[in-house]
């Protein structure tokens, strides 16, 4: 019901379980996780540079933005802790993972979101179709979840802390503007956007 199109991207709201999500102010928890992250980054200059490149890339690509003005009081606000993960097979690449399952006072963002239906193709279906014709094609959508935007009023639930440049300064408030890898609703929402794309532009 919330699907709209903006700048060639679908925009879909977060599928909340209730009309008023129970999300307490968890900024102190996020600050504690940032202190641990700062210690880790201070010890590893290469990781610090990769981490900064990823977050700054999010901002440059329009996936995230710094919060300049506070929004309405009645919208849910939540701060997502984050950390860096390196795939042993691709040591040069770092992925910043937002912890949507992190709990504060017994609540987490994932607990407040609906998972939605499983819209992915079944493995049995893929294997059967693989045998139908002579040629099979495999493709990948780069940063698929980040291609689907979040409704502006829901972006306050996707806040995170980040240092502008200097790790010695206090981190500032940012928010993601797209669906996240790690949010329980993202697979269903983004697969829905993919199917809508096929329907409208097929």
Secondary structure, DSSP 8 states (H G I E B T S, - for coil): ---EEETTEEEE---BSSSS------HHHHHHHHHHHHHHHHH-HHHHHHHHHHHHHHHHTTSEEE--S---TTS---B--EEEEEETTEEEEEEEEE-TT--BTTB-HHHHB------S--HHHHHHHHTTSS-------TTGGGGSEE-GGGGGGGEEEE-SS-TTS--EEEEE-B--TT-TTHHHHHHHHHHHHHHHH-
